[in-house]
Amino acid sequence: MKTAPLSLIKALPHGATSLLVAVSGGADSVALLRSLHHLAGAENLHAVHCNFHLRGSESDRDLKFVEALCHELQVTLTVIHFNVEEYMKEHGVSLEMACRELRYAEFHKLKKELGCSRIVLGHHLDDNIETMLLNLFRGTGLRGLAAMKSDDGTLWRPLLSLSRKDILDYLHALGQPFVIDSSNLESDVRRNFIRNELLPLLATRWPGIHKSLALSQRNFRADLDILDSIEIPDSYLSAETLRQSPSPSFLIRTLLQKSGIAGGSVIVREIERAIRAGSYPRRWSLSGHEIILDRDGLSIADRPEGELTSIPDSHPFTFEQLTPTASLIATLKQHPDNNILYTSLHPSQILFRHPQKGDRISPLGMKGSSLLSDIMKDAGLTIMQRRAIWLAVDPDGHVIWVQGLKRSRRHLLSPSSDKGYRIYIP
């Protein structure tokens, strides 16, 4: 038996500390975990195993194997269980796409919760070639031909330069067992057909087919990196940019990638169809993000509309103290301007934030209260404009002002007010 290298991975990415490692129990992920264990140490690793419950006793066997391996290596493990059939029905996607979207969404969520530097995946050279051919047969652009990237700052695939044979030789030399997914042996799945039948057949005519395809991919990736250096906003494409572009699909794919969204080929096609049909607004959820197509353009958000994940650290408002004279109040009544907030509240008592679900206001000149979502919809605001609008909230949690739209009946200026304040964006 050959002496195994201590690790298949030469070095960690610069600045990478804790790593979230996807471990299925197959050869690739086991080699990945063993290599990282030597390189980074157990204390810097957190393994995650996805149980899709699609293969009966095999799924249970895989889970037990991964649990035992992580226990042996003293690596913390998180197990995530999925109901794939329910997801497929709800989102109308294939089995393969459902599994992909589910696991990547959970990986990104867990990475954020644990504060990990990277999500580490066991994809290798053969996987990359299979992905390129799959994308080619589906109809793709340069990004699909370039297939997977080794490190995009979030997802790290350190085994991409190694073949499956390299990985099996490493495990054999270690004497390290792994599990085999019997479904990978069946060629009724497209990827398996490429792996088990098409590539071996091509190799009978072109013995160096794997090296040639890998070289093509490196060339595609180099070209793509040059194109990616062209500045495209990280989270927004205007409708005008999409209309004028000779290749809107490339812009859309680039926008998704820059936002850390993988596996969005189906979404790209749906977005293109919606743009051609003028179907607005549309929303898609993928990899923990919300993709929004509105009449103003395409945007990516990391929170659903109306969900406030944190209070903004700063706001753009300027405060001016004034004397609330009768003439001033008369002028404000005759010429109301909802872009400026006049109030008796001291600015230190006001919280400025963006809308969240269920916000209401008691509008000046009206009885009762109204949902902010209805007010913004009636005003014709796009989804991104609704997210960006500022609210002023009093100490009791009442919304007293919706920037540019509405003023509430609370904390108005009156001649009896001791002091007044003018609040606006310069």
Salt bridges, closest charged atoms under 4 A:
ASP28 OD2 - HIS124 NE2 3.37
ASP28 OD1 - ARG164 NH1 2.95
GLU58 OE1 - ARG55 NH1 2.46
GLU58 OE1 - ARG61 NH2 4.00
ASP62 OD2 - ARG55 NH2 2.42
ASP62 OD1 - ARG61 NH2 2.70
GLU96 OE1 - ARG138 NH2 3.55
ASP127 OD2 - HIS124 NE2 3.28
GLU130 OE1 - ARG191 NH1 3.33
GLU130 OE2 - ARG195 NE 3.03
ASP151 OD1 - ARG118 NE 2.96
ASP169 OD2 - LYS165 NZ 2.90
ASP181 OD1 - ARG55 NE 3.54
ASP228 OD1 - ARG143 NH2 3.00
GLU290 OE2 - ARG283 NE 3.44
GLU290 OE1 - ARG387 NH2 2.55
GLU305 OE1 - ARG283 NH2 2.42
GLU305 OE2 - ARG386 NH1 3.32
GLU320 OE1 - ARG422 NH1 3.24
ASP359 OD2 - ARG353 NH1 2.93
ASP394 OD2 - HIS398 ND1 3.42
ASP394 OD2 - HIS411 NE2 3.00
